[in-house]
């Protein structure tokens, strides 16, 4: 449900925002904000996402048949996260529309296009 609400704002809508913030003043007037031309940059702590990527690419981090390269656990996690695909995010629990299914080149063209 939260992801759907976030998606609505990201895709562009008119959201009513309380000028005083919060819900302490329920009878206050709202200010309408059109989110169509706002660039939102979202992030999160995707704890355990590297395990989803490991399952997809078939790479084991422990046990037999692992790469012989010695590396720290942190470096191994970074290497896994560099290989993330939209399908990994969907398996992790993100809805398809928030998974970044479009290519980076398409995103860059949208972000840098003059209006």
C-alpha positions as CSV (number, residue, x, y, z in Angstrom):
1,X,0.0,0.0,0.0
2,X,2.8,2.4,0.9
3,X,4.6,1.7,-2.4
4,X,1.4,2.4,-4.4
5,X,1.0,5.8,-2.5
6,X,4.6,6.6,-3.3
7,X,4.2,5.7,-6.9
8,X,1.2,8.0,-7.3
9,X,3.3,11.0,-6.1
10,X,6.3,10.0,-8.3
11,X,4.2,9.6,-11.4
12,X,2.7,13.1,-11.0
13,X,-0.4,14.1,-9.1
14,X,-1.8,17.0,-7.2
15,X,-1.1,16.3,-3.5
16,X,-2.6,18.3,-0.7
17,X,0.2,19.3,1.7
18,X,-0.4,20.8,5.1
19,X,1.5,24.1,5.4
20,X,2.2,23.6,9.1
21,X,3.3,20.0,8.5
22,X,2.1,16.9,10.3
23,X,-1.4,16.0,11.6
24,X,-1.4,18.1,14.7
25,X,-3.8,20.6,13.1
26,X,-6.5,18.6,11.3
27,X,-8.7,21.6,10.4
28,X,-5.9,23.6,8.6
29,X,-6.1,24.5,5.0
30,X,-4.0,22.5,2.6
31,X,-1.7,23.7,-0.1
32,X,-2.1,21.8,-3.4
33,X,1.3,20.8,-4.9
34,X,1.5,19.4,-8.5
35,X,4.3,16.7,-8.4
36,X,4.4,16.3,-12.2
37,X,7.6,18.3,-12.7
38,X,9.4,17.4,-9.4
39,X,12.4,15.1,-9.5
40,X,12.2,12.7,-6.6
41,X,15.4,10.8,-5.6
42,X,14.5,7.8,-3.5
43,X,16.7,5.4,-1.7
44,X,16.5,2.7,0.9
45,X,18.3,0.1,2.9
46,X,17.9,-3.1,1.0
47,X,19.3,-5.4,3.6
48,X,19.8,-8.9,2.1
49,X,19.3,-7.9,-1.5
50,X,22.8,-9.3,-2.3
51,X,21.4,-12.8,-1.4
52,X,18.7,-12.4,-4.0
53,X,21.3,-11.5,-6.6
54,X,23.5,-14.4,-5.6
55,X,20.6,-16.8,-6.2
56,X,20.0,-15.3,-9.7
57,X,23.6,-15.5,-10.9
58,X,24.3,-18.7,-9.1
59,X,27.4,-17.5,-7.3
60,X,28.1,-18.9,-3.9
61,X,29.7,-16.8,-1.3
62,X,30.7,-19.8,1.0
63,X,31.4,-23.4,0.6
64,X,32.7,-25.5,-2.4
65,X,33.0,-24.1,-5.9
66,X,33.4,-20.5,-4.8
67,X,35.7,-18.0,-6.5
68,X,39.2,-18.4,-5.2
69,X,39.7,-14.7,-4.9
70,X,40.0,-13.6,-1.3
71,X,37.8,-10.6,-0.5
72,X,36.1,-9.1,2.4
73,X,32.4,-9.7,3.0
74,X,31.8,-6.0,2.4
75,X,33.6,-6.1,-1.0
76,X,31.7,-9.2,-2.0
77,X,28.4,-7.5,-1.2
78,X,29.3,-4.4,-3.2
79,X,30.2,-6.7,-6.1
80,X,26.8,-8.4,-5.9
81,X,24.9,-5.1,-5.6
82,X,26.7,-3.8,-8.8
83,X,24.9,-6.6,-10.7
84,X,21.4,-5.8,-9.5
85,X,18.6,-6.1,-12.1
86,X,14.9,-5.0,-11.9
87,X,13.9,-8.7,-11.5
88,X,16.0,-8.8,-8.3
89,X,14.2,-5.9,-6.8
90,X,10.8,-7.4,-7.7
91,X,11.8,-10.7,-6.0
92,X,13.0,-8.7,-3.0
93,X,9.5,-7.1,-2.7
94,X,9.4,-3.9,-4.7
95,X,6.4,-3.5,-7.0
96,X,7.1,-3.7,-10.7
97,X,6.5,0.0,-11.3
98,X,9.1,1.0,-8.7
99,X,11.7,-1.5,-9.7
100,X,13.4,0.7,-12.3
101,X,12.4,-1.4,-15.3
102,X,13.5,1.3,-17.7
103,X,17.1,1.6,-18.9
104,X,19.5,4.1,-17.3
105,X,20.0,5.8,-20.7
106,X,16.2,6.4,-20.9
107,X,16.2,7.8,-17.3
108,X,19.2,10.1,-18.1
109,X,17.4,11.4,-21.3
110,X,14.3,12.2,-19.2
111,X,16.3,13.9,-16.5
112,X,18.4,16.0,-18.8
113,X,15.8,17.0,-21.4
114,X,15.1,20.7,-21.3
115,X,11.5,21.8,-20.9
